Amino acid sequence: MAKETILVVDDEKNIVELATLYLEKEGYRVEDAYDGTEALAKIKSLQPALVVLDLMLPEIDGWEVCRRVRRESDVPIIMLTARDDDVDKIVGLELGADDYLTKPFNPRELVARVRAVLRRYEKASRPGQVIKIGQVTIDPQRREVTVGDRLIELRTQEFDLLLALAQHKGIVLSRDQLLDLAWGFDFYGQTRTVDIHIAHLRDKLAGSDLVIDTVWGIGYKLVAD
């Protein structure tokens, strides 16, 4: 079985070498890039299974790299930020990153995050039963959501979150439960990412008869209006 390729993008050589050492020990093939321009070129040519992406890069910063990648690809992205700042994390998640780590990080945690994100993507690719609620149809095998005849464009994380809510229609799910169901791992208490993706889903489902209700102090539930 071919090794999965992980692209590590950081302008700090010691970070790249540390990440490479631990990822290769876990059986991954690792490629590196040291600026945003090189990262975009290698993402296109190598088509890696996952990208570890620093935000503070020369030439093109990590936010812009993430933005450009998401125009053409759904490759999983774990972003690295040097600041323990919620703004950086929220902006990155809104641009389509799947997870984040704050520097300095434990390389074992990086490996665990890589494995978890890849497991989630593998699970998302498996076929499942079509779910129809009101005007909305969710097809897990095609990974498509339609409202009547209209196709709704959802990112991977948005689709997985909607699917988790639909599979538990009418049941209140906490943010931690949604993280576990949709992301496939505990997000270390950073439940803000659920709120961001719920807001995106509400915008994209506007005009349908599905409503994502907030149950204050607990979480969310999906209901048909």
Secondary structure, DSSP 4 states (H G I P E B T S, - for coil): -PPPEEEEE-S-HHHHHHHHHHHHHTT-EEEEESSHHHHHHHHHHH--SEEEEESS-SSS-HHHHHHHHHHH----EEEEESS--HHHHHHHHHTT--EEEESS--HHHHHHHHHHHHHHHHHHTS----EEETTEEEETTTTEEEETTEEEP--HHHHHHHHHHHHTTT--EEHHHHIIIIISS--TT-THHHHHHHHHHHHHTTTSSEEEEEETTTEEEEEE-
